[in-house]
């Protein structure tokens, strides 16, 4: 019997590369696609020797052609960190709109089931806590974060339109903060930023007074949730994340202890529209998918720290990516 074929966009990114690994292990033929603006080919180079993996260097905002049958599509192409989407706002909007449209059109043409990666950012700076899937959010569409937040909200609307109008089998995952090996140290998010600063002997930067909260999910747990949702029969959005909530001040102190650092915490002004609270209500994931996170934060942080300690000095000191040629 021939292998099931799955297209994974954003395949060279943090989450995309872990998904490629998982579906290879599950016996799929995996087609990875990435334009490598924020992805890193090193994340998937170990797969190139495998006959069940192929790679397309392509921007999903342009027409997508994949020969042969497709059973599934995972649409994970998108800048995901504030540093990235503030530097390439137009591309962020395009991948969430044109890229999603192209992926949905491909799913329709191939008769494939598609799962799109949405985010807890659709909830904005939430007025409901913890966040349930029924909450519509508190998003500033013209603020600096609007390019990412609204791209993902549009993505969800487009996905549901294809589901209701074209009867495409769609799945929507709302991803909360996730961490693990292959994250970029310079992507602007709290966990890699704190560990990177500790490894470089710098003070840890906390924005605001540090009372804002986040909930961190280890990547293996997230991938398991994605796998179960893809194979489920549930079409509405599902939160996947770890409800173990912590303030960023307390989290910075955890990182200092983990890394045995003598540095201190310094405080800077809170960026515009930065969410004050993040905690998923995962009732639906438990009831529908039988899923909940298994790896606690202390265990996951140890694994992630060991990964970052193994990076070269050049990678450790690498500055955030520049996108000087990416204007359109």
C-alpha atoms as a printed R data frame, in Angstrom:
    type eleno elety resid chain resno       x      y      z
1   ATOM     1    CA   UNK     A     1   0.000  0.000  0.000
2   ATOM     2    CA   UNK     A     2   1.379  3.422 -0.968
3   ATOM     3    CA   UNK     A     3   2.301  5.877  1.749
4   ATOM     4    CA   UNK     A     4  -0.028  8.745  2.561
5   ATOM     5    CA   UNK     A     5   1.386 12.029  1.293
6   ATOM     6    CA   UNK     A     6   1.406 15.210  3.374
7   ATOM     7    CA   UNK     A     7   2.521 18.739  2.449
8   ATOM     8    CA   UNK     A     8   3.964 20.773  5.338
9   ATOM     9    CA   UNK     A     9   4.461 24.486  4.651
10  ATOM    10    CA   UNK     A    10   6.955 26.317  6.828
11  ATOM    11    CA   UNK     A    11   8.816 23.009  6.981
12  ATOM    12    CA   UNK     A    12  12.211 24.491  7.844
13  ATOM    13    CA   UNK     A    13  10.867 26.455 10.793
14  ATOM    14    CA   UNK     A    14  10.840 25.476 14.447
15  ATOM    15    CA   UNK     A    15   7.440 23.784 14.482
16  ATOM    16    CA   UNK     A    16   7.432 22.734 10.826
17  ATOM    17    CA   UNK     A    17  10.658 20.772 11.172
18  ATOM    18    CA   UNK     A    18   9.381 18.871 14.210
19  ATOM    19    CA   UNK     A    19   6.202 18.061 12.277
20  ATOM    20    CA   UNK     A    20   8.272 16.717  9.382
21  ATOM    21    CA   UNK     A    21  10.068 14.416 11.821
22  ATOM    22    CA   UNK     A    22   6.823 13.211 13.371
23  ATOM    23    CA   UNK     A    23   5.073 12.396 10.122
24  ATOM    24    CA   UNK     A    24   8.159 10.640  8.743
25  ATOM    25    CA   UNK     A    25   8.107  8.452 11.875
26  ATOM    26    CA   UNK     A    26   4.393  7.790 11.348
27  ATOM    27    CA   UNK     A    27   5.135  6.376  7.886
28  ATOM    28    CA   UNK     A    28   4.046  9.291  5.682
29  ATOM    29    CA   UNK     A    29   5.697 10.640  2.561
30  ATOM    30    CA   UNK     A    30   6.460 14.228  3.579
31  ATOM    31    CA   UNK     A    31   6.736 17.139  1.170
32  ATOM    32    CA   UNK     A    32   8.299 20.131  2.905
33  ATOM    33    CA   UNK     A    33   7.882 23.650  1.554
34  ATOM    34    CA   UNK     A    34   9.576 26.834  2.791
35  ATOM    35    CA   UNK     A    35  10.942 30.073  1.324
36  ATOM    36    CA   UNK     A    36  13.597 30.164  4.093
37  ATOM    37    CA   UNK     A    37  12.990 33.805  5.060
38  ATOM    38    CA   UNK     A    38  12.708 32.822  8.707
39  ATOM    39    CA   UNK     A    39  13.181 29.060  8.428
40  ATOM    40    CA   UNK     A    40  16.559 27.350  8.627
41  ATOM    41    CA   UNK     A    41  17.500 24.554  6.232
42  ATOM    42    CA   UNK     A    42  19.650 23.037  9.009
43  ATOM    43    CA   UNK     A    43  16.448 22.077 10.810
44  ATOM    44    CA   UNK     A    44  15.576 19.563  8.097
45  ATOM    45    CA   UNK     A    45  18.885 18.693  6.452
46  ATOM    46    CA   UNK     A    46  18.902 15.351  8.274
47  ATOM    47    CA   UNK     A    47  15.797 14.402  6.251
48  ATOM    48    CA   UNK     A    48  17.206 15.032  2.771
49  ATOM    49    CA   UNK     A    49  18.783 11.581  2.586
50  ATOM    50    CA   UNK     A    50  15.409  9.913  3.091
51  ATOM    51    CA   UNK     A    51  13.391  8.722  0.077
52  ATOM    52    CA   UNK     A    52  10.159  9.572  1.906
53  ATOM    53    CA   UNK     A    53  11.057 13.265  2.129
54  ATOM    54    CA   UNK     A    54  11.237 15.943 -0.542
55  ATOM    55    CA   UNK     A    55  11.655 19.685 -0.310
56  ATOM    56    CA   UNK     A    56  10.329 22.605 -2.338
57  ATOM    57    CA   UNK     A    57  12.012 26.003 -1.901
58  ATOM    58    CA   UNK     A    58   8.897 28.062 -2.545
59  ATOM    59    CA   UNK     A    59   6.859 30.998 -1.231
60  ATOM    60    CA   UNK     A    60   3.288 29.847 -0.550
61  ATOM    61    CA   UNK     A    61   2.027 33.375 -1.248
62  ATOM    62    CA   UNK     A    62   2.597 32.468 -4.896
63  ATOM    63    CA   UNK     A    63   0.759 29.732 -6.790
64  ATOM    64    CA   UNK     A    64   1.486 26.275 -5.363
65  ATOM    65    CA   UNK     A    65   1.905 23.235 -7.580
66  ATOM    66    CA   UNK     A    66   2.602 19.817 -6.083
67  ATOM    67    CA   UNK     A    67   2.417 16.884 -8.511
68  ATOM    68    CA   UNK     A    68   0.650 13.687 -7.549
69  ATOM    69    CA   UNK     A    69  -1.885 12.974 -4.862
70  ATOM    70    CA   UNK     A    70  -2.024 14.729 -1.515
71  ATOM    71    CA   UNK     A    71  -3.860 13.333  1.475
72  ATOM    72    CA   UNK     A    72  -3.105 16.100  3.972
73  ATOM    73    CA   UNK     A    73  -1.759 19.656  4.172
74  ATOM    74    CA   UNK     A    74  -0.340 21.348  7.265
75  ATOM    75    CA   UNK     A    75  -0.127 25.108  6.686
76  ATOM    76    CA   UNK     A    76   2.530 26.381  9.098
77  ATOM    77    CA   UNK     A    77   4.220 28.979  6.893
78  ATOM    78    CA   UNK     A    78   4.313 32.351  8.649
79  ATOM    79    CA   UNK     A    79   6.652 34.575 10.598
80  ATOM    80    CA   UNK     A    80   5.773 33.902 14.222
81  ATOM    81    CA   UNK     A    81   7.915 36.224 16.317
82  ATOM    82    CA   UNK     A    82   7.454 39.972 16.860
83  ATOM    83    CA   UNK     A    83  10.938 40.741 15.533
84  ATOM    84    CA   UNK     A    84  10.115 38.975 12.268
85  ATOM    85    CA   UNK     A    85   6.615 40.212 11.595
86  ATOM    86    CA   UNK     A    86   7.458 43.798 12.522
87  ATOM    87    CA   UNK     A    87  10.304 43.727  9.994
88  ATOM    88    CA   UNK     A    88   8.284 42.055  7.237
89  ATOM    89    CA   UNK     A    89   4.698 43.157  7.852
90  ATOM    90    CA   UNK     A    90   3.552 42.868  4.242
91  ATOM    91    CA   UNK     A    91   4.851 39.319  3.835
92  ATOM    92    CA   UNK     A    92   3.215 38.398  7.130
93  ATOM    93    CA   UNK     A    93  -0.154 39.595  5.866
94  ATOM    94    CA   UNK     A    94   0.383 37.925  2.489
95  ATOM    95    CA   UNK     A    95   1.243 34.505  3.890
96  ATOM    96    CA   UNK     A    96  -1.811 34.627  6.140
97  ATOM    97    CA   UNK     A    97  -4.106 35.668  3.291
98  ATOM    98    CA   UNK     A    98  -2.717 34.722 -0.134
99  ATOM    99    CA   UNK     A    99  -0.711 31.819  1.277
100 ATOM   100    CA   UNK     A   100  -3.728 30.415  3.089
101 ATOM   101    CA   UNK     A   101  -5.902 30.906 -0.001
102 ATOM   102    CA   UNK     A   102  -3.364 29.012 -2.125
103 ATOM   103    CA   UNK     A   103  -3.143 26.157  0.377
104 ATOM   104    CA   UNK     A   104  -6.922 25.892  0.652
105 ATOM   105    CA   UNK     A   105  -7.225 25.938 -3.144
106 ATOM   106    CA   UNK     A   106  -4.682 23.122 -3.341
107 ATOM   107    CA   UNK     A   107  -6.612 21.143 -0.709
108 ATOM   108    CA   UNK     A   108  -9.789 21.596 -2.757
109 ATOM   109    CA   UNK     A   109  -8.084 20.507 -5.979
110 ATOM   110    CA   UNK     A   110  -6.445 17.457 -4.388
111 ATOM   111    CA   UNK     A   111  -9.327 16.424 -2.135
112 ATOM   112    CA   UNK     A   112  -6.930 16.763  0.820
113 ATOM   113    CA   UNK     A   113  -7.655 17.529  4.450
114 ATOM   114    CA   UNK     A   114  -5.924 20.716  5.619
115 ATOM   115    CA   UNK     A   115  -4.936 21.893  9.099
116 ATOM   116    CA   UNK     A   116  -4.000 25.560  9.439
117 ATOM   117    CA   UNK     A   117  -1.844 26.913 12.241
118 ATOM   118    CA   UNK     A   118  -3.566 29.769 13.983
119 ATOM   119    CA   UNK     A   119  -2.439 31.309 17.248
120 ATOM   120    CA   UNK     A   120  -3.458 32.555 20.659
121 ATOM   121    CA   UNK     A   121  -2.762 36.018 19.226
122 ATOM   122    CA   UNK     A   122  -6.258 35.942 17.703
123 ATOM   123    CA   UNK     A   123  -7.388 36.697 21.256
124 ATOM   124    CA   UNK     A   124  -5.237 39.853 21.343
125 ATOM   125    CA   UNK     A   125  -4.845 41.386 24.813
126 ATOM   126    CA   UNK     A   126  -7.631 39.242 26.271
127 ATOM   127    CA   UNK     A   127 -10.437 40.446 28.491
128 ATOM   128    CA   UNK     A   128 -11.405 36.820 29.240
129 ATOM   129    CA   UNK     A   129  -9.095 34.542 31.222
130 ATOM   130    CA   UNK     A   130  -8.285 31.760 30.567
131 ATOM   131    CA   UNK     A   131  -9.057 31.992 26.858
132 ATOM   132    CA   UNK     A   132 -11.709 29.665 25.450
133 ATOM   133    CA   UNK     A   133 -12.299 29.050 21.759
134 ATOM   134    CA   UNK     A   134 -15.615 30.914 22.008
135 ATOM   135    CA   UNK     A   135 -13.885 34.169 22.992
136 ATOM   136    CA   UNK     A   136 -13.685 36.537 19.996
137 ATOM   137    CA   UNK     A   137 -10.684 38.511 21.178
138 ATOM   138    CA   UNK     A   138  -9.540 42.064 21.863
139 ATOM   139    CA   UNK     A   139  -7.304 42.938 18.909
140 ATOM   140    CA   UNK     A   140  -6.078 46.319 17.667
141 ATOM   141    CA   UNK     A   141  -6.185 45.937 13.859
142 ATOM   142    CA   UNK     A   142  -4.009 49.012 13.201
143 ATOM   143    CA   UNK     A   143  -1.487 48.528 16.021
144 ATOM   144    CA   UNK     A   144   2.038 47.185 15.436
145 ATOM   145    CA   UNK     A   145   0.960 43.608 16.168
146 ATOM   146    CA   UNK     A   146  -2.105 43.858 13.927
147 ATOM   147    CA   UNK     A   147  -0.256 42.541 10.872
148 ATOM   148    CA   UNK     A   148   0.174 39.172 12.578
149 ATOM   149    CA   UNK     A   149  -3.007 39.071 14.665
150 ATOM   150    CA   UNK     A   150  -5.303 40.035 11.787
151 ATOM   151    CA   UNK     A   151  -3.491 37.794  9.305
152 ATOM   152    CA   UNK     A   152  -4.293 34.850 11.553
153 ATOM   153    CA   UNK     A   153  -7.890 35.970 12.135
154 ATOM   154    CA   UNK     A   154  -8.401 36.305  8.376
155 ATOM   155    CA   UNK     A   155  -6.775 32.895  7.934
156 ATOM   156    CA   UNK     A   156  -9.360 31.328 10.218
157 ATOM   157    CA   UNK     A   157 -12.238 33.061  8.390
158 ATOM   158    CA   UNK     A   158 -10.933 31.932  4.987
159 ATOM   159    CA   UNK     A   159 -10.501 28.385  6.260
160 ATOM   160    CA   UNK     A   160 -14.055 28.196  7.582
161 ATOM   161    CA   UNK     A   161 -15.364 29.669  4.304
162 ATOM   162    CA   UNK     A   162 -13.701 26.855  2.337
163 ATOM   163    CA   UNK     A   163 -15.119 24.375  4.824
164 ATOM   164    CA   UNK     A   164 -18.703 25.641  4.607
165 ATOM   165    CA   UNK     A   165 -18.812 26.673  0.930
166 ATOM   166    CA   UNK     A   166 -16.523 24.093 -0.731
167 ATOM   167    CA   UNK     A   167 -16.886 21.262  1.827
168 ATOM   168    CA   UNK     A   168 -13.106 21.092  2.252
169 ATOM   169    CA   UNK     A   169 -12.065 19.063  5.296
170 ATOM   170    CA   UNK     A   170 -10.416 21.721  7.471
171 ATOM   171    CA   UNK     A   171  -8.911 21.812 10.943
172 ATOM   172    CA   UNK     A   172  -7.807 24.924 12.895
173 ATOM   173    CA   UNK     A   173  -5.328 24.851 15.763
174 ATOM   174    CA   UNK     A   174  -4.791 27.860 18.023
175 ATOM   175    CA   UNK     A   175  -1.225 27.519 19.267
176 ATOM   176    CA   UNK     A   176  -0.142 29.013 22.578
177 ATOM   177    CA   UNK     A   177   3.492 29.716 23.503
178 ATOM   178    CA   UNK     A   178   5.620 26.744 22.502
179 ATOM   179    CA   UNK     A   179   9.310 26.065 23.081
180 ATOM   180    CA   UNK     A   180  11.989 23.466 22.509
181 ATOM   181    CA   UNK     A   181  15.051 22.638 20.406
182 ATOM   182    CA   UNK     A   182  15.396 24.481 17.043
183 ATOM   183    CA   UNK     A   183  13.925 27.733 18.316
184 ATOM   184    CA   UNK     A   184  15.922 30.757 17.183
185 ATOM   185    CA   UNK     A   185  17.660 32.544 20.027
186 ATOM   186    CA   UNK     A   186  17.141 35.892 18.304
187 ATOM   187    CA   UNK     A   187  13.447 35.707 17.520
188 ATOM   188    CA   UNK     A   188  12.321 38.133 20.220
189 ATOM   189    CA   UNK     A   189  10.179 35.790 22.302
190 ATOM   190    CA   UNK     A   190  10.701 35.557 26.046
191 ATOM   191    CA   UNK     A   191  12.104 32.045 26.431
192 ATOM   192    CA   UNK     A   192  14.886 32.103 23.791
193 ATOM   193    CA   UNK     A   193  15.616 35.755 24.636
194 ATOM   194    CA   UNK     A   194  16.133 34.956 28.324
195 ATOM   195    CA   UNK     A   195  18.275 31.882 27.675
196 ATOM   196    CA   UNK     A   196  20.325 33.707 25.023
197 ATOM   197    CA   UNK     A   197  21.001 36.599 27.374
198 ATOM   198    CA   UNK     A   198  21.991 34.225 30.170
199 ATOM   199    CA   UNK     A   199  24.383 32.295 27.915
200 ATOM   200    CA   UNK     A   200  25.977 35.540 26.720
201 ATOM   201    CA   UNK     A   201  26.378 36.802 30.285
202 ATOM   202    CA   UNK     A   202  23.876 39.638 29.805
203 ATOM   203    CA   UNK     A   203  21.186 40.879 32.150
204 ATOM   204    CA   UNK     A   204  17.716 39.504 31.391
205 ATOM   205    CA   UNK     A   205  15.306 42.022 29.865
206 ATOM   206    CA   UNK     A   206  11.729 42.006 31.123
207 ATOM   207    CA   UNK     A   207   9.252 44.386 29.529
208 ATOM   208    CA   UNK     A   208   6.778 46.191 31.757
209 ATOM   209    CA   UNK     A   209   6.771 45.207 35.420
210 ATOM   210    CA   UNK     A   210   6.936 41.492 34.610
211 ATOM   211    CA   UNK     A   211   3.454 40.765 35.914
212 ATOM   212    CA   UNK     A   212   2.186 39.752 32.464
213 ATOM   213    CA   UNK     A   213   1.763 35.999 32.161
214 ATOM   214    CA   UNK     A   214   2.532 33.310 29.605
215 ATOM   215    CA   UNK     A   215   1.875 29.562 29.442
216 ATOM   216    CA   UNK     A   216   4.654 27.506 27.845
217 ATOM   217    CA   UNK     A   217   4.064 24.189 26.047
218 ATOM   218    CA   UNK     A   218   6.926 21.863 25.106
219 ATOM   219    CA   UNK     A   219   7.136 21.181 21.387
220 ATOM   220    CA   UNK     A   220   6.619 17.388 21.593
221 ATOM   221    CA   UNK     A   221   3.330 17.925 23.404
222 ATOM   222    CA   UNK     A   222   2.217 20.447 20.796
223 ATOM   223    CA   UNK     A   223   3.101 18.120 17.905
224 ATOM   224    CA   UNK     A   224   1.046 15.357 19.521
225 ATOM   225    CA   UNK     A   225  -1.927 17.718 19.730
226 ATOM   226    CA   UNK     A   226  -1.533 18.705 16.075
227 ATOM   227    CA   UNK     A   227  -1.346 15.066 15.031
228 ATOM   228    CA   UNK     A   228  -4.519 14.183 16.935
229 ATOM   229    CA   UNK     A   229  -6.420 17.215 15.646
230 ATOM   230    CA   UNK     A   230  -5.494 16.497 12.015
231 ATOM   231    CA   UNK     A   231  -6.853 12.968 12.301
232 ATOM   232    CA   UNK     A   232  -9.979 14.022 14.203
233 ATOM   233    CA   UNK     A   233 -13.336 14.957 12.685
234 ATOM   234    CA   UNK     A   234 -13.579 18.353 14.421
235 ATOM   235    CA   UNK     A   235 -13.593 21.439 12.165
236 ATOM   236    CA   UNK     A   236 -13.846 24.351 14.629
237 ATOM   237    CA   UNK     A   237 -10.782 25.927 16.297
238 ATOM   238    CA   UNK     A   238  -9.062 24.071 19.143
239 ATOM   239    CA   UNK     A   239  -6.635 25.539 21.676
240 ATOM   240    CA   UNK     A   240  -3.425 23.571 22.099
241 ATOM   241    CA   UNK     A   241  -1.122 24.758 24.852
242 ATOM   242    CA   UNK     A   242  -0.037 24.187 28.423
243 ATOM   243    CA   UNK     A   243  -2.296 25.895 31.000
244 ATOM   244    CA   UNK     A   244   0.550 26.092 33.555
245 ATOM   245    CA   UNK     A   245   0.706 29.912 33.768
246 ATOM   246    CA   UNK     A   246   3.656 31.954 35.045
247 ATOM   247    CA   UNK     A   247   4.514 35.665 35.213
248 ATOM   248    CA   UNK     A   248   7.433 36.792 33.048
249 ATOM   249    CA   UNK     A   249   9.256 38.075 36.143
250 ATOM   250    CA   UNK     A   250   9.024 34.662 37.792
251 ATOM   251    CA   UNK     A   251   9.950 32.994 34.505
252 ATOM   252    CA   UNK     A   252  13.076 35.139 34.167
253 ATOM   253    CA   UNK     A   253  14.050 34.077 37.680
254 ATOM   254    CA   UNK     A   254  13.540 30.426 36.695
255 ATOM   255    CA   UNK     A   255  15.917 30.911 33.756
256 ATOM   256    CA   UNK     A   256  18.552 32.548 35.967
257 ATOM   257    CA   UNK     A   257  18.365 29.557 38.310
258 ATOM   258    CA   UNK     A   258  18.396 27.020 35.456
259 ATOM   259    CA   UNK     A   259  21.457 28.601 33.831
260 ATOM   260    CA   UNK     A   260  23.201 29.315 37.162
261 ATOM   261    CA   UNK     A   261  23.609 32.921 36.035
262 ATOM   262    CA   UNK     A   262  24.729 35.803 38.235
263 ATOM   263    CA   UNK     A   263  23.062 38.414 36.036
264 ATOM   264    CA   UNK     A   264  20.104 40.487 37.166
265 ATOM   265    CA   UNK     A   265  16.727 41.336 35.679
266 ATOM   266    CA   UNK     A   266  16.343 44.756 34.031
267 ATOM   267    CA   UNK     A   267  13.008 46.299 33.143
268 ATOM   268    CA   UNK     A   268  12.054 48.179 29.974
269 ATOM   269    CA   UNK     A   269   8.785 49.788 28.817
270 ATOM   270    CA   UNK     A   270   6.040 47.409 27.708
271 ATOM   271    CA   UNK     A   271   5.563 47.323 23.899
272 ATOM   272    CA   UNK     A   272   2.239 48.481 22.466
273 ATOM   273    CA   UNK     A   273  -0.618 45.946 22.664
274 ATOM   274    CA   UNK     A   274   1.539 43.341 24.408
275 ATOM   275    CA   UNK     A   275  -0.872 40.791 25.931
276 ATOM   276    CA   UNK     A   276  -1.122 40.976 29.725
277 ATOM   277    CA   UNK     A   277  -2.335 37.387 30.147
278 ATOM   278    CA   UNK     A   278  -1.994 34.135 28.218
279 ATOM   279    CA   UNK     A   279  -3.473 30.875 29.399
280 ATOM   280    CA   UNK     A   280  -5.355 28.377 27.254
281 ATOM   281    CA   UNK     A   281  -8.563 26.690 28.267
282 ATOM   282    CA   UNK     A   282  -7.874 23.200 26.889
283 ATOM   283    CA   UNK     A   283 -11.215 21.626 27.774
284 ATOM   284    CA   UNK     A   284 -12.011 20.976 24.097
285 ATOM   285    CA   UNK     A   285  -8.620 19.368 23.455
286 ATOM   286    CA   UNK     A   286  -9.140 17.059 26.421
287 ATOM   287    CA   UNK     A   287 -12.694 16.094 25.490
288 ATOM   288    CA   UNK     A   288 -12.379 15.873 21.694
289 ATOM   289    CA   UNK     A   289  -8.772 14.745 21.227
290 ATOM   290    CA   UNK     A   290  -8.000 13.089 24.546
291 ATOM   291    CA   UNK     A   291  -4.992 15.411 24.666
292 ATOM   292    CA   UNK     A   292  -3.238 17.273 27.424
293 ATOM   293    CA   UNK     A   293   0.425 18.198 27.893
294 ATOM   294    CA   UNK     A   294   2.681 15.594 29.502
295 ATOM   295    CA   UNK     A   295   6.027 17.393 29.819
296 ATOM   296    CA   UNK     A   296   6.310 19.848 32.705
297 ATOM   297    CA   UNK     A   297   8.154 23.126 32.320
298 ATOM   298    CA   UNK     A   298  11.211 22.205 34.384
299 ATOM   299    CA   UNK     A   299  11.807 19.072 32.288
300 ATOM   300    CA   UNK     A   300  11.239 20.838 28.977
301 ATOM   301    CA   UNK     A   301  13.465 23.775 29.935
302 ATOM   302    CA   UNK     A   302  16.372 21.463 30.761
303 ATOM   303    CA   UNK     A   303  16.169 19.848 27.314
304 ATOM   304    CA   UNK     A   304  15.875 23.226 25.597
305 ATOM   305    CA   UNK     A   305  18.759 24.717 27.569
306 ATOM   306    CA   UNK     A   306  21.015 21.808 26.634
307 ATOM   307    CA   UNK     A   307  20.158 22.422 22.977
308 ATOM   308    CA   UNK     A   308  21.020 26.122 23.202
309 ATOM   309    CA   UNK     A   309  24.257 25.386 25.088
310 ATOM   310    CA   UNK     A   310  25.339 23.306 22.092
311 ATOM   311    CA   UNK     A   311  25.096 26.208 19.662
312 ATOM   312    CA   UNK     A   312  28.250 27.775 18.256
313 ATOM   313    CA   UNK     A   313  29.488 31.164 19.456
314 ATOM   314    CA   UNK     A   314  28.503 32.587 16.057
315 ATOM   315    CA   UNK     A   315  24.933 31.300 16.409
316 ATOM   316    CA   UNK     A   316  24.763 32.469 20.010
317 ATOM   317    CA   UNK     A   317  25.713 36.025 19.067
318 ATOM   318    CA   UNK     A   318  23.782 36.167 15.805
319 ATOM   319    CA   UNK     A   319  21.650 39.282 15.533
320 ATOM   320    CA   UNK     A   320  17.988 39.264 14.446
321 ATOM   321    CA   UNK     A   321  17.546 38.689 10.735
322 ATOM   322    CA   UNK     A   322  17.622 41.625  8.344
323 ATOM   323    CA   UNK     A   323  15.105 41.746  5.532
324 ATOM   324    CA   UNK     A   324  16.513 44.591  3.461
325 ATOM   325    CA   UNK     A   325  15.537 42.989  0.148
326 ATOM   326    CA   UNK     A   326  12.074 41.874  1.261
327 ATOM   327    CA   UNK     A   327  10.010 44.999  0.664
328 ATOM   328    CA   UNK     A   328   6.954 43.759 -1.231
